[in-house]
Amino acid sequence: MFFDLPTTTSADLKEYTRFRKFLLKSGFIMMQESVYSKISLNTTAANILLDNIKKNSPKDGLVQVLTITEKQYSKMEMIIGEKKSDVLDSDERLVII
């Protein structure tokens, strides 16, 4: 999902913050600024999620949703920079950070 919301007034900023918190509580992760993603189990779950986004999106600004399959998502390539992840992927019982 991509969005471009106005943040010029305090009311705009409040709506932006409310929408961003809704996304995080709904399980979205930020890929980069104003670009969030979430995996849905199936088309039905994706449609329910889309309805919730429509209900919670601010009245001003632009919110776009692109639905792709997990296979299509896995083909994404990083052109510049390094992939960063806060998720530790280990089969060890003790992980020291």
C-alpha positions as CSV (number, residue, x, y, z in Angstrom):
1,M,0.0,0.0,0.0
2,F,1.2,3.5,-0.9
3,F,0.0,6.8,0.5
4,D,0.6,10.4,0.2
5,L,-1.2,12.4,2.8
6,P,-1.1,16.2,3.5
7,T,0.7,17.2,6.7
8,T,0.6,21.0,6.4
9,T,-1.9,21.7,9.2
10,S,-2.2,20.2,12.7
11,A,-5.4,18.6,11.7
12,D,-3.7,17.0,8.7
13,L,-0.9,15.8,10.9
14,K,-3.3,14.3,13.4
15,E,-5.1,12.3,10.5
16,Y,-1.7,11.1,9.2
17,T,-0.7,9.9,12.6
18,R,-4.1,8.2,13.2
19,F,-3.9,6.4,9.8
20,R,-0.3,5.3,10.4
21,K,-1.2,3.9,13.8
22,F,-4.2,2.1,12.2
23,L,-1.8,0.4,9.7
24,L,0.6,-0.6,12.4
25,K,-2.1,-2.1,14.6
26,S,-3.5,-3.9,11.6
27,G,-0.1,-5.7,11.1
28,F,1.4,-3.6,8.3
29,I,5.1,-3.2,8.2
30,M,6.8,-0.1,6.7
31,M,9.0,-0.9,3.7
32,Q,10.0,2.7,3.2
33,E,8.4,6.1,4.0
34,S,4.7,6.0,3.0
35,V,5.0,2.4,1.7
36,Y,3.5,-0.4,3.9
37,S,2.9,-4.0,3.2
38,K,1.1,-6.9,4.8
39,I,0.6,-10.6,3.9
40,S,-2.9,-11.9,3.7
41,L,-3.8,-15.5,3.9
42,N,-6.2,-15.5,0.9
43,T,-8.3,-13.2,-1.3
44,T,-11.2,-13.1,1.2
45,A,-8.8,-11.8,3.9
46,A,-7.3,-9.3,1.5
47,N,-10.8,-8.0,0.6
48,I,-11.7,-7.5,4.3
49,L,-8.4,-5.7,4.8
50,L,-9.1,-3.4,1.8
51,D,-12.5,-2.6,3.3
52,N,-10.9,-1.7,6.6
53,I,-8.4,0.5,4.8
54,K,-11.2,2.3,3.0
55,K,-13.1,2.9,6.3
56,N,-10.0,4.2,8.1
57,S,-8.3,6.3,5.3
58,P,-8.2,10.1,5.7
59,K,-10.6,12.1,3.5
60,D,-7.7,14.1,2.0
61,G,-4.7,12.7,0.3
62,L,-4.0,9.6,-1.8
63,V,-4.1,6.0,-0.6
64,Q,-3.3,3.3,-3.2
65,V,-3.5,-0.5,-2.6
66,L,-1.7,-2.9,-4.9
67,T,-2.5,-6.6,-4.3
68,I,0.1,-9.1,-5.5
69,T,0.8,-12.7,-4.8
70,E,3.5,-13.9,-2.4
71,K,5.4,-15.3,-5.4
72,Q,5.3,-11.9,-7.1
73,Y,6.4,-10.2,-3.9
74,S,9.4,-12.6,-3.5
75,K,10.7,-11.5,-6.9
76,M,11.3,-8.0,-5.7
77,E,14.9,-6.9,-6.2
78,M,16.9,-4.5,-4.1
79,I,18.8,-2.2,-6.5
80,I,20.5,0.2,-4.1
81,G,21.4,-0.3,-0.5
82,E,21.2,-3.3,1.7
83,K,18.2,-5.2,2.9
84,K,17.7,-4.5,6.6
85,S,15.6,-6.6,8.9
86,D,14.8,-6.5,12.6
87,V,13.7,-10.1,12.5
88,L,16.2,-12.6,13.8
89,D,16.0,-15.8,11.8
90,S,17.8,-18.4,13.9
91,D,17.1,-21.9,15.1
92,E,19.3,-21.4,18.2
93,R,17.6,-21.3,21.6
94,L,19.7,-18.4,22.9
95,V,20.2,-15.3,20.8
96,I,22.4,-12.5,22.3
97,I,21.9,-9.1,20.8
